[in-house]
Amino acid sequence: MSPLAKHELQGVGHDVVWSGDWQEDPGDPAILQLAYEQRRVVITLDKDFGELAFLHQAPHCGIVRLVNFRARDQGPACLRVLAEHEEELTAGALITVEPGRLRIRQRPT
């Protein structure tokens, strides 16, 4: 997610932790674990989080993956998904968002 998207989300009251602000990258498994512990949705451009969550069954509180969005379009896309798909994210869905397309993958039971 771009810094512009981070600021857009914060601007409407979302509590955002952006890994770009950290001194060093702890790696995807640690980021997903921290988000789970803090009850946060992960918003990413990286498909590795979906693999961790669904192939390796890592616990999570929902994942939004943005694909092919320009930095300036990421914030509005995130806001729309968070507003319209809160229930699915709360249930642990992986939502892949592309311009003109949205796919929801439910957590396996």
N, CA, C and O atoms as a printed pandas DataFrame, in Angstrom:
     atom_number atom_name residue_name chain_id  residue_number  x_coord  y_coord  z_coord
0              1         N          MET        A               1    0.855   -1.173    0.000
1              2        CA          MET        A               1    0.000    0.000    0.000
2              3         C          MET        A               1    0.900    1.235    0.000
3              4         O          MET        A               1    1.941    1.255    0.656
4              5         N          SER        A               2    0.505    2.215   -0.708
5              6        CA          SER        A               2    1.298    3.436   -0.839
6              7         C          SER        A               2    1.132    4.334    0.390
7              8         O          SER        A               2    0.142    4.214    1.112
8              9         N          PRO        A               3    2.094    5.234    0.633
9             10        CA          PRO        A               3    1.940    6.195    1.727
10            11         C          PRO        A               3    0.719    7.095    1.518
11            12         O          PRO        A               3    0.089    7.521    2.486
12            13         N          LEU        A               4    0.390    7.377    0.280
13            14        CA          LEU        A               4   -0.799    8.173   -0.011
14            15         C          LEU        A               4   -2.056    7.456    0.483
15            16         O          LEU        A               4   -2.938    8.082    1.071
16            17         N          ALA        A               5   -2.137    6.158    0.247
17            18        CA          ALA        A               5   -3.287    5.370    0.723
18            19         C          ALA        A               5   -3.326    5.362    2.247
19            20         O          ALA        A               5   -4.396    5.472    2.845
20            21         N          LYS        A               6   -2.165    5.233    2.873
21            22        CA          LYS        A               6   -2.097    5.272    4.342
22            23         C          LYS        A               6   -2.718    6.569    4.856
23            24         O          LYS        A               6   -3.536    6.545    5.775
24            25         N          HIS        A               7   -2.336    7.689    4.269
25            26        CA          HIS        A               7   -2.847    8.989    4.720
26            27         C          HIS        A               7   -4.345    9.137    4.443
27            28         O          HIS        A               7   -5.066    9.734    5.243
28            29         N          GLU        A               8   -4.812    8.603    3.326
29            30        CA          GLU        A               8   -6.251    8.659    3.030
30            31         C          GLU        A               8   -7.049    7.861    4.057
31            32         O          GLU        A               8   -8.092    8.318    4.525
32            33         N          LEU        A               9   -6.565    6.679    4.405
33            34        CA          LEU        A               9   -7.255    5.857    5.407
34            35         C          LEU        A               9   -7.244    6.544    6.771
35            36         O          LEU        A               9   -8.264    6.579    7.461
36            37         N          GLN        A              10   -6.095    7.089    7.159
37            38        CA          GLN        A              10   -6.013    7.805    8.430
38            39         C          GLN        A              10   -6.912    9.035    8.432
39            40         O          GLN        A              10   -7.487    9.391    9.461
40            41         N          GLY        A              11   -7.030    9.675    7.289
41            42        CA          GLY        A              11   -7.817   10.893    7.180
42            43         C          GLY        A              11   -9.294   10.701    7.463
43            44         O          GLY        A              11   -9.989   11.654    7.815
44            45         N          VAL        A              12   -9.780    9.479    7.315
45            46        CA          VAL        A              12  -11.186    9.209    7.624
46            47         C          VAL        A              12  -11.340    8.412    8.917
47            48         O          VAL        A              12  -12.410    7.878    9.210
48            49         N          GLY        A              13  -10.244    8.341    9.688
49            50        CA          GLY        A              13  -10.339    7.765   11.022
50            51         C          GLY        A              13   -9.869    6.336   11.198
51            52         O          GLY        A              13   -9.992    5.794   12.297
52            53         N          HIS        A              14   -9.334    5.698   10.158
53            54        CA          HIS        A              14   -8.814    4.343   10.327
54            55         C          HIS        A              14   -7.487    4.386   11.074
55            56         O          HIS        A              14   -6.655    5.259   10.830
56            57         N          ASP        A              15   -7.299    3.445   11.976
57            58        CA          ASP        A              15   -6.056    3.297   12.719
58            59         C          ASP        A              15   -5.116    2.447   11.864
59            60         O          ASP        A              15   -5.290    1.232   11.767
60            61         N          VAL        A              16   -4.134    3.076   11.253
61            62        CA          VAL        A              16   -3.277    2.416   10.270
62            63         C          VAL        A              16   -1.862    2.271   10.819
63            64         O          VAL        A              16   -1.270    3.220   11.332
64            65         N          VAL        A              17   -1.341    1.060   10.696
65            66        CA          VAL        A              17    0.072    0.804   10.949
66            67         C          VAL        A              17    0.658    0.448    9.596
67            68         O          VAL        A              17    0.231   -0.521    8.968
68            69         N          TRP        A              18    1.624    1.218    9.145
69            70        CA          TRP        A              18    2.215    1.020    7.820
70            71         C          TRP        A              18    3.639    0.509    7.973
71            72         O          TRP        A              18    4.463    1.148    8.629
72            73         N          SER        A              19    3.928   -0.617    7.383
73            74        CA          SER        A              19    5.260   -1.211    7.527
74            75         C          SER        A              19    6.351   -0.332    6.925
75            76         O          SER        A              19    7.519   -0.485    7.280
76            77         N          GLY        A              20    6.006    0.573    6.035
77            78        CA          GLY        A              20    6.981    1.501    5.473
78            79         C          GLY        A              20    7.554    2.470    6.499
79            80         O          GLY        A              20    8.586    3.096    6.256
80            81         N          ASP        A              21    6.890    2.594    7.645
81            82        CA          ASP        A              21    7.379    3.461    8.718
82            83         C          ASP        A              21    8.362    2.749    9.644
83            84         O          ASP        A              21    8.996    3.394   10.479
84            85         N          TRP        A              22    8.496    1.446    9.512
85            86        CA          TRP        A              22    9.345    0.665   10.423
86            87         C          TRP        A              22   10.813    0.766   10.015
87            88         O          TRP        A              22   11.133    0.982    8.846
88            89         N          GLN        A              23   11.693    0.608   10.992
89            90        CA          GLN        A              23   13.140    0.648   10.745
90            91         C          GLN        A              23   13.570   -0.478    9.807
91            92         O          GLN        A              23   14.379   -0.268    8.903
92            93         N          GLU        A              24   13.017   -1.688   10.032
93            94        CA          GLU        A              24   13.347   -2.805    9.156
94            95         C          GLU        A              24   12.140   -3.706    8.992
95            96         O          GLU        A              24   11.236   -3.722    9.827
96            97         N          ASP        A              25   12.143   -4.446    7.916
97            98        CA          ASP        A              25   11.042   -5.341    7.578
98            99         C          ASP        A              25   11.217   -6.655    8.339
99           100         O          ASP        A              25   12.216   -7.345    8.137
100          101         N          PRO        A              26   10.268   -7.019    9.211
101          102        CA          PRO        A              26   10.410   -8.263    9.967
102          103         C          PRO        A              26   10.043   -9.504    9.149
103          104         O          PRO        A              26   10.237  -10.626    9.615
104          105         N          GLY        A              27    9.515   -9.316    7.938
105          106        CA          GLY        A              27    9.109  -10.438    7.096
106          107         C          GLY        A              27    7.605  -10.649    7.152
107          108         O          GLY        A              27    6.944  -10.292    8.127
108          109         N          ASP        A              28    7.089  -11.227    6.102
109          110        CA          ASP        A              28    5.642  -11.405    5.980
110          111         C          ASP        A              28    5.024  -12.220    7.117
111          112         O          ASP        A              28    3.981  -11.822    7.635
112          113         N          PRO        A              29    5.627  -13.354    7.533
113          114        CA          PRO        A              29    5.003  -14.109    8.630
114          115         C          PRO        A              29    4.874  -13.281    9.914
115          116         O          PRO        A              29    3.854  -13.360   10.599
116          117         N          ALA        A              30    5.883  -12.501   10.236
117          118        CA          ALA        A              30    5.835  -11.675   11.446
118          119         C          ALA        A              30    4.803  -10.554   11.311
119          120         O          ALA        A              30    4.113  -10.228   12.277
120          121         N          ILE        A              31    4.696   -9.969   10.126
121          122        CA          ILE        A              31    3.699   -8.913    9.907
122          123         C          ILE        A              31    2.296   -9.480   10.047
123          124         O          ILE        A              31    1.443   -8.868   10.690
124          125         N          LEU        A              32    2.044  -10.642    9.453
125          126        CA          LEU        A              32    0.727  -11.256    9.545
126          127         C          LEU        A              32    0.398  -11.618   10.989
127          128         O          LEU        A              32   -0.738  -11.441   11.428
128          129         N          GLN        A              33    1.380  -12.123   11.730
129          130        CA          GLN        A              33    1.171  -12.471   13.142
130          131         C          GLN        A              33    0.875  -11.223   13.972
131          132         O          GLN        A              33   -0.033  -11.239   14.804
132          133         N          LEU        A              34    1.618  -10.158   13.759
133          134        CA          LEU        A              34    1.388   -8.909   14.491
134          135         C          LEU        A              34   -0.005   -8.359   14.186
135          136         O          LEU        A              34   -0.716   -7.921   15.091
136          137         N          ALA        A              35   -0.389   -8.382   12.924
137          138        CA          ALA        A              35   -1.732   -7.911   12.550
138          139         C          ALA        A              35   -2.802   -8.756   13.240
139          140         O          ALA        A              35   -3.807   -8.224   13.709
140          141         N          TYR        A              36   -2.590  -10.051   13.301
141          142        CA          TYR        A              36   -3.548  -10.939   13.974
142          143         C          TYR        A              36   -3.639  -10.601   15.463
143          144         O          TYR        A              36   -4.735  -10.490   16.012
144          145         N          GLU        A              37   -2.505  -10.442   16.103
145          146        CA          GLU        A              37   -2.483  -10.120   17.534
146          147         C          GLU        A              37   -3.172   -8.792   17.825
147          148         O          GLU        A              37   -3.801   -8.633   18.871
148          149         N          GLN        A              38   -3.055   -7.838   16.903
149          150        CA          GLN        A              38   -3.658   -6.520   17.086
150          151         C          GLN        A              38   -5.046   -6.412   16.450
151          152         O          GLN        A              38   -5.645   -5.337   16.440
152          153         N          ARG        A              39   -5.554   -7.527   15.922
153          154        CA          ARG        A              39   -6.895   -7.585   15.306
154          155         C          ARG        A              39   -7.007   -6.604   14.136
155          156         O          ARG        A              39   -7.978   -5.854   14.037
156          157         N          ARG        A              40   -5.995   -6.617   13.245
157          158        CA          ARG        A              40   -5.949   -5.710   12.105
158          159         C          ARG        A              40   -6.096   -6.469   10.793
159          160         O          ARG        A              40   -5.669   -7.617   10.675
160          161         N          VAL        A              41   -6.698   -5.818    9.822
161          162        CA          VAL        A              41   -6.742   -6.299    8.448
162          163         C          VAL        A              41   -5.412   -5.935    7.803
163          164         O          VAL        A              41   -4.906   -4.830    7.999
164          165         N          VAL        A              42   -4.851   -6.852    7.041
165          166        CA          VAL        A              42   -3.630   -6.575    6.286
166          167         C          VAL        A              42   -4.043   -6.105    4.893
167          168         O          VAL        A              42   -4.838   -6.759    4.218
168          169         N          ILE        A              43   -3.501   -4.973    4.475
169          170        CA          ILE        A              43   -3.698   -4.479    3.113
170          171         C          ILE        A              43   -2.337   -4.536    2.441
171          172         O          ILE        A              43   -1.361   -3.984    2.950
172          173         N          THR        A              44   -2.274   -5.200    1.304
173          174        CA          THR        A              44   -0.985   -5.481    0.692
174          175         C          THR        A              44   -1.067   -5.488   -0.830
175          176         O          THR        A              44   -2.146   -5.581   -1.415
176          177         N          LEU        A              45    0.092   -5.386   -1.445
177          178        CA          LEU        A              45    0.225   -5.575   -2.886
178          179         C          LEU        A              45    0.799   -6.966   -3.168
179          180         O          LEU        A              45    0.930   -7.367   -4.325
180          181         N          ASP        A              46    1.134   -7.686   -2.123
181          182        CA          ASP        A              46    1.910   -8.921   -2.162
182          183         C          ASP        A              46    1.011  -10.150   -2.006
183          184         O          ASP        A              46    0.221  -10.217   -1.065
184          185         N          LYS        A              47    1.123  -11.109   -2.907
185          186        CA          LYS        A              47    0.295  -12.314   -2.815
186          187         C          LYS        A              47    0.781  -13.287   -1.744
187          188         O          LYS        A              47    0.076  -14.243   -1.421
188          189         N          ASP        A              48    1.964  -13.063   -1.192
189          190        CA          ASP        A              48    2.505  -13.983   -0.192
190          191         C          ASP        A              48    1.640  -14.072    1.065
191          192         O          ASP        A              48    1.607  -15.119    1.711
192          193         N          PHE        A              49    0.947  -13.002    1.419
193          194        CA          PHE        A              49    0.100  -13.041    2.612
194          195         C          PHE        A              49   -1.064  -14.024    2.432
195          196         O          PHE        A              49   -1.436  -14.730    3.369
196          197         N          GLY        A              50   -1.625  -14.062    1.241
197          198        CA          GLY        A              50   -2.684  -15.027    0.961
198          199         C          GLY        A              50   -2.175  -16.452    1.044
199          200         O          GLY        A              50   -2.869  -17.333    1.550
200          201         N          GLU        A              51   -0.974  -16.684    0.553
201          202        CA          GLU        A              51   -0.377  -18.014    0.639
202          203         C          GLU        A              51   -0.148  -18.415    2.089
203          204         O          GLU        A              51   -0.427  -19.551    2.473
204          205         N          LEU        A              52    0.360  -17.481    2.899
205          206        CA          LEU        A              52    0.563  -17.776    4.319
206          207         C          LEU        A              52   -0.760  -18.124    5.004
207          208         O          LEU        A              52   -0.843  -19.076    5.781
208          209         N          ALA        A              53   -1.776  -17.343    4.703
209          210        CA          ALA        A              53   -3.065  -17.516    5.370
210          211         C          ALA        A              53   -3.804  -18.764    4.903
211          212         O          ALA        A              53   -4.400  -19.469    5.719
212          213         N          PHE        A              54   -3.775  -19.044    3.617
213          214        CA          PHE        A              54   -4.609  -20.121    3.093
214          215         C          PHE        A              54   -3.850  -21.424    2.874
215          216         O          PHE        A              54   -4.397  -22.493    3.144
216          217         N          LEU        A              55   -2.629  -21.373    2.404
217          218        CA          LEU        A              55   -1.874  -22.612    2.213
218          219         C          LEU        A              55   -1.253  -23.103    3.521
219          220         O          LEU        A              55   -1.207  -24.302    3.797
220          221         N          HIS        A              56   -0.776  -22.143    4.317
221          222        CA          HIS        A              56   -0.105  -22.513    5.570
222          223         C          HIS        A              56   -1.002  -22.318    6.790
223          224         O          HIS        A              56   -0.589  -22.571    7.921
224          225         N          GLN        A              57   -2.216  -21.872    6.553
225          226        CA          GLN        A              57   -3.244  -21.689    7.582
226          227         C          GLN        A              57   -2.782  -20.804    8.740
227          228         O          GLN        A              57   -3.124  -21.057    9.895
228          229         N          ALA        A              58   -2.003  -19.766    8.427
229          230        CA          ALA        A              58   -1.593  -18.794    9.443
230          231         C          ALA        A              58   -2.824  -18.004    9.883
231          232         O          ALA        A              58   -3.634  -17.611    9.044
232          233         N          PRO        A              59   -2.973  -17.768   11.174
233          234        CA          PRO        A              59   -4.124  -16.992   11.633
234          235         C          PRO        A              59   -4.046  -15.551   11.141
235          236         O          PRO        A              59   -2.962  -14.979   11.020
236          237         N          HIS        A              60   -5.217  -14.972   10.857
237          238        CA          HIS        A              60   -5.269  -13.594   10.380
238          239         C          HIS        A              60   -6.667  -13.046   10.610
239          240         O          HIS        A              60   -7.595  -13.787   10.934
240          241         N          CYS        A              61   -6.803  -11.743   10.437
241          242        CA          CYS        A              61   -8.087  -11.049   10.628
242          243         C          CYS        A              61   -8.579  -10.427    9.335
243          244         O          CYS        A              61   -9.242   -9.390    9.353
244          245         N          GLY        A              62   -8.262  -11.048    8.225
245          246        CA          GLY        A              62   -8.676  -10.550    6.919
246          247         C          GLY        A              62   -7.506   -9.930    6.172
247          248         O          GLY        A              62   -6.622   -9.307    6.760
248          249         N          ILE        A              63   -7.528  -10.120    4.860
249          250        CA          ILE        A              63   -6.456   -9.617    4.000
250          251         C          ILE        A              63   -7.089   -8.984    2.769
251          252         O          ILE        A              63   -7.988   -9.559    2.157
252          253         N          VAL        A              64   -6.616   -7.806    2.417
253          254        CA          VAL        A              64   -7.009   -7.141    1.181
254          255         C          VAL        A              64   -5.755   -7.053    0.325
255          256         O          VAL        A              64   -4.751   -6.474    0.738
256          257         N          ARG        A              65   -5.818   -7.629   -0.865
257          258        CA          ARG        A              65   -4.689   -7.556   -1.799
258          259         C          ARG        A              65   -5.085   -6.673   -2.979
259          260         O          ARG        A              65   -6.062   -6.941   -3.678
260          261         N          LEU        A              66   -4.312   -5.627   -3.179
261          262        CA          LEU        A              66   -4.536   -4.702   -4.293
262          263         C          LEU        A              66   -3.664   -5.112   -5.470
263          264         O          LEU        A              66   -2.468   -5.351   -5.310
264          265         N          VAL        A              67   -4.265   -5.193   -6.652
265          266        CA          VAL        A              67   -3.544   -5.611   -7.852
266          267         C          VAL        A              67   -3.757   -4.558   -8.945
267          268         O          VAL        A              67   -4.889   -4.204   -9.272
268          269         N          ASN        A              68   -2.658   -4.072   -9.495
269          270        CA          ASN        A              68   -2.683   -3.151  -10.648
270          271         C          ASN        A              68   -3.372   -1.810  -10.370
271          272         O          ASN        A              68   -4.049   -1.263  -11.240
272          273         N          PHE        A              69   -3.198   -1.295   -9.169
273          274        CA          PHE        A              69   -3.707    0.045   -8.853
274          275         C          PHE        A              69   -2.544    1.022   -8.810
275          276         O          PHE        A              69   -1.487    0.717   -8.257
276          277         N          ARG        A              70   -2.741    2.191   -9.389
277          278        CA          ARG        A              70   -1.772    3.271   -9.221
278          279         C          ARG        A              70   -1.832    3.731   -7.770
279          280         O          ARG        A              70   -2.853    3.558   -7.104
280          281         N          ALA        A              71   -0.758    4.309   -7.285
281          282        CA          ALA        A              71   -0.694    4.746   -5.885
282          283         C          ALA        A              71   -1.874    5.638   -5.526
283          284         O          ALA        A              71   -2.452    5.492   -4.449
284          285         N          ARG        A              72   -2.240    6.555   -6.406
285          286        CA          ARG        A              72   -3.321    7.490   -6.083
286          287         C          ARG        A              72   -4.691    6.822   -6.029
287          288         O          ARG        A              72   -5.629    7.385   -5.465
288          289         N          ASP        A              73   -4.820    5.626   -6.610
289          290        CA          ASP        A              73   -6.098    4.920   -6.611
290          291         C          ASP        A              73   -6.216    3.872   -5.499
291          292         O          ASP        A              73   -7.289    3.305   -5.291
292          293         N          GLN        A              74   -5.132    3.621   -4.797
293          294        CA          GLN        A              74   -5.148    2.591   -3.756
294          295         C          GLN        A              74   -6.031    2.979   -2.565
295          296         O          GLN        A              74   -6.786    2.147   -2.061
296          297         N          GLY        A              75   -5.945    4.215   -2.119
297          298        CA          GLY        A              75   -6.745    4.660   -0.973
298          299         C          GLY        A              75   -8.238    4.512   -1.210
299          300         O          GLY        A              75   -8.925    3.896   -0.394
300          301         N          PRO        A              76   -8.770    5.066   -2.317
301          302        CA          PRO        A              76  -10.196    4.894   -2.581
302          303         C          PRO        A              76  -10.615    3.427   -2.698
303          304         O          PRO        A              76  -11.699    3.054   -2.248
304          305         N          ALA        A              77   -9.761    2.595   -3.300
305          306        CA          ALA        A              77  -10.090    1.170   -3.414
306          307         C          ALA        A              77  -10.159    0.528   -2.026
307          308         O          ALA        A              77  -11.066   -0.257   -1.747
308          309         N          CYS        A              78   -9.211    0.858   -1.169
309          310        CA          CYS        A              78   -9.209    0.318    0.206
310          311         C          CYS        A              78  -10.447    0.765    0.967
311          312         O          CYS        A              78  -11.106   -0.045    1.620
312          313         N          LEU        A              79  -10.759    2.034    0.885
313          314        CA          LEU        A              79  -11.926    2.565    1.607
314          315         C          LEU        A              79  -13.203    1.859    1.168
315          316         O          LEU        A              79  -14.049    1.527    1.999
316          317         N          ARG        A              80  -13.344    1.632   -0.118
317          318        CA          ARG        A              80  -14.538    0.965   -0.636
318          319         C          ARG        A              80  -14.624   -0.471   -0.103
319          320         O          ARG        A              80  -15.685   -0.903    0.350
320          321         N          VAL        A              81  -13.516   -1.204   -0.157
321          322        CA          VAL        A              81  -13.521   -2.596    0.305
322          323         C          VAL        A              81  -13.795   -2.662    1.810
323          324         O          VAL        A              81  -14.590   -3.488    2.259
324          325         N          LEU        A              82  -13.153   -1.811    2.575
325          326        CA          LEU        A              82  -13.365   -1.827    4.021
326          327         C          LEU        A              82  -14.810   -1.502    4.383
327          328         O          LEU        A              82  -15.362   -2.085    5.316
328          329         N          ALA        A              83  -15.419   -0.585    3.659
329          330        CA          ALA        A              83  -16.804   -0.199    3.942
330          331         C          ALA        A              83  -17.804   -1.262    3.496
331          332         O          ALA        A              83  -18.782   -1.528    4.194
332          333         N          GLU        A              84  -17.562   -1.865    2.345
333          334        CA          GLU        A              84  -18.545   -2.767    1.756
334          335         C          GLU        A              84  -18.362   -4.232    2.149
335          336         O          GLU        A              84  -19.277   -5.037    1.969
336          337         N          HIS        A              85  -17.190   -4.589    2.686
337          338        CA          HIS        A              85  -16.908   -6.004    2.949
338          339         C          HIS        A              85  -16.373   -6.251    4.355
339          340         O          HIS        A              85  -15.590   -7.174    4.577
340          341         N          GLU        A              86  -16.795   -5.431    5.288
341          342        CA          GLU        A              86  -16.337   -5.578    6.669
342          343         C          GLU        A              86  -16.678   -6.958    7.227
343          344         O          GLU        A              86  -15.856   -7.584    7.896
344          345         N          GLU        A              87  -17.879   -7.424    6.951
345          346        CA          GLU        A              87  -18.316   -8.714    7.493
346          347         C          GLU        A              87  -17.430   -9.858    6.986
347          348         O          GLU        A              87  -17.027  -10.723    7.764
348          349         N          GLU        A              88  -17.128   -9.861    5.692
349          350        CA          GLU        A              88  -16.279  -10.904    5.120
350          351         C          GLU        A              88  -14.862  -10.833    5.690
351          352         O          GLU        A              88  -14.259  -11.862    5.997
352          353         N          LEU        A              89  -14.333   -9.613    5.829
353          354        CA          LEU        A              89  -12.991   -9.467    6.396
354          355         C          LEU        A              89  -12.956   -9.938    7.843
355          356         O          LEU        A              89  -12.012  -10.612    8.255
356          357         N          THR        A              90  -13.968   -9.591    8.608
357          358        CA          THR        A              90  -14.047  -10.023   10.003
358          359         C          THR        A              90  -14.053  -11.548   10.094
359          360         O          THR        A              90  -13.523  -12.119   11.047
360          361         N          ALA        A              91  -14.649  -12.200    9.111
361          362        CA          ALA        A              91  -14.697  -13.660    9.077
362          363         C          ALA        A              91  -13.400  -14.272    8.529
363          364         O          ALA        A              91  -13.286  -15.494    8.428
364          365         N          GLY        A              92  -12.421  -13.421    8.173
365          366        CA          GLY        A              92  -11.122  -13.920    7.728
366          367         C          GLY        A              92  -10.982  -14.134    6.238
367          368         O          GLY        A              92  -10.220  -15.001    5.810
368          369         N          ALA        A              93  -11.692  -13.373    5.446
369          370        CA          ALA        A              93  -11.604  -13.516    3.986
370          371         C          ALA        A              93  -10.326  -12.890    3.432
371          372         O          ALA        A              93   -9.720  -12.005    4.035
372          373         N          LEU        A              94   -9.950  -13.385    2.274
373          374        CA          LEU        A              94   -8.924  -12.755    1.442
374          375         C          LEU        A              94   -9.673  -12.102    0.297
375          376         O          LEU        A              94  -10.349  -12.779   -0.477
376          377         N          ILE        A              95   -9.553  -10.795    0.190
377          378        CA          ILE        A              95  -10.232  -10.061   -0.868
378          379         C          ILE        A              95   -9.175   -9.514   -1.816
379          380         O          ILE        A              95   -8.318   -8.720   -1.429
380          381         N          THR        A              96   -9.257   -9.953   -3.058
381          382        CA          THR        A              96   -8.339   -9.482   -4.090
382          383         C          THR        A              96   -9.088   -8.459   -4.931
383          384         O          THR        A              96  -10.155   -8.741   -5.476
384          385         N          VAL        A              97   -8.506   -7.255   -5.026
385          386        CA          VAL        A              97   -9.165   -6.147   -5.699
386          387         C          VAL        A              97   -8.300   -5.705   -6.875
387          388         O          VAL        A              97   -7.114   -5.414   -6.725
388          389         N          GLU        A              98   -8.925   -5.664   -8.041
389          390        CA          GLU        A              98   -8.299   -5.146   -9.249
390          391         C          GLU        A              98   -9.243   -4.091   -9.807
391          392         O          GLU        A              98  -10.434   -4.114   -9.496
392          393         N          PRO        A              99   -8.744   -3.173  -10.619
393          394        CA          PRO        A              99   -9.661   -2.217  -11.234
394          395         C          PRO        A              99  -10.777   -2.965  -11.981
395          396         O          PRO        A              99  -10.514   -3.726  -12.912
396          397         N          GLY        A             100  -12.002   -2.737  -11.562
397          398        CA          GLY        A             100  -13.143   -3.361  -12.216
398          399         C          GLY        A             100  -13.439   -4.785  -11.799
399          400         O          GLY        A             100  -14.326   -5.418  -12.373
400          401         N          ARG        A             101  -12.717   -5.312  -10.809
401          402        CA          ARG        A             101  -12.915   -6.707  -10.411
402          403         C          ARG        A             101  -12.600   -6.883   -8.933
403          404         O          ARG        A             101  -11.668   -6.276   -8.406
404          405         N          LEU        A             102  -13.397   -7.729   -8.267
405          406        CA          LEU        A             102  -13.168   -8.028   -6.855
406          407         C          LEU        A             102  -13.476   -9.509   -6.646
407          408         O          LEU        A             102  -14.519  -10.005   -7.072
408          409         N          ARG        A             103  -12.555  -10.204   -5.985
409          410        CA          ARG        A             103  -12.762  -11.625   -5.673
410          411         C          ARG        A             103  -12.641  -11.817   -4.170
411          412         O          ARG        A             103  -11.741  -11.268   -3.533
412          413         N          ILE        A             104  -13.551  -12.596   -3.612
413          414        CA          ILE        A             104  -13.538  -12.872   -2.175
414          415         C          ILE        A             104  -13.326  -14.362   -1.977
415          416         O          ILE        A             104  -14.077  -15.193   -2.488
416          417         N          ARG        A             105  -12.305  -14.670   -1.239
417          418        CA          ARG        A             105  -12.019  -16.070   -0.880
418          419         C          ARG        A             105  -12.240  -16.199    0.621
419          420         O          ARG        A             105  -11.568  -15.547    1.421
420          421         N          GLN        A             106  -13.181  -17.041    0.986
421          422        CA          GLN        A             106  -13.505  -17.246    2.392
422          423         C          GLN        A             106  -12.475  -18.139    3.055
423          424         O          GLN        A             106  -11.861  -18.989    2.410
424          425         N          ARG        A             107  -12.293  -17.937    4.343
425          426        CA          ARG        A             107  -11.389  -18.777    5.128
426          427         C          ARG        A             107  -11.945  -20.200    5.116
427          428         O          ARG        A             107  -13.145  -20.401    5.301
428          429         N          PRO        A             108  -11.078  -21.182    4.898
429          430        CA          PRO        A             108  -11.558  -22.571    4.938
430          431         C          PRO        A             108  -12.067  -22.922    6.335
431          432         O          PRO        A             108  -11.539  -22.451    7.343
432          433         N          THR        A             109  -13.083  -23.742    6.372
433          434        CA          THR        A             109  -13.627  -24.173    7.682
434          435         C          THR        A             109  -13.181  -25.553    8.026
435          436         O          THR        A             109  -13.540  -26.072    9.083
